[in-house]
Amino acid sequence: MRNLKRVLFVLFILLLILMILAFVLENQQSVSLLFLGWAGPQLPVSLTLVLALLVGMVIGPVLGWFLGCTSRASRKLTALR
């Protein structure tokens, strides 16, 4: 049973890698993003999407941590009153 789980996990990871590789190879058109008058460099669509995903993966937990800290601080102030 343990080996079956390991094999299924490896197959899942390989399938995920193949899907990512296919996405990157199919989306090689260059795009330039324009945001608030600032034009970004010409990058492939796949790289632009992967960078957006990574930025979101960093910003999400940071915002969650920040909001958690502020709510804990407000609960402490409420408890002290």
Secondary structure, DSSP 4 states (H G I P E B T S, - for coil): -HHHHHHHHHHHHHHHHHHHHHHHHH---EE--EETTEEPP-EEHHHHHHHHHHHHHHHHHHHHHHHHHHHHHHHHHHHH-
